[in-house]
């Protein structure tokens, strides 16, 4: 008779992992949860009043936040928030926005909601910096006011590739990103959104910089890569905005 004994349960390690330091792997059970919400302002004060009121209300929270003027909608705005504790998005942000929706005439644009978490690739020299401080520094830097945010989903075929093939494809993207960053043309924020996105997207990308054109140009440059041309099932919708106010998070 064949034995059908249950396999031994595996011990799971869900911490983020960076490059080894002194022969020891960096591991961290901390990450940022970042959310972008977009609204059309239908109240009598318009977007200028809404931005002023929202900045005052957000300043009373511990959340990191950026308020964007929506470049695609004359009465639109975007609210980017982040925290290590996703509960704070419900405990602090949710009641704030519920009140603002009524008093300022905010109508949410759910198709532009983006929600993800910072993650490691295993190669980060300073894991804590890349997971926690770099994303915040990037989106709040005063001279980098323009931003493009969009989600994407890869095809299932990408996950079936051998590890070395995946690595080569991802490196092609990484080299382009580094070149734009080194030239101070575009700086990125990468978020994983597996199971967090209503449309089953896998990643959210933010491109931030001094001017809008280079951000559009980096998206164009990525189109010819193997990943985008062969293995991206869906990109967008895109939110394009200019930062009007920001604050860093408070521990």
Order of alpha helices (4+ residues) and beta strands (2+ residues): beta-beta-beta-alpha-beta-beta-alpha-beta-beta-alpha-beta-alpha-alpha-beta-beta-alpha-alpha-beta
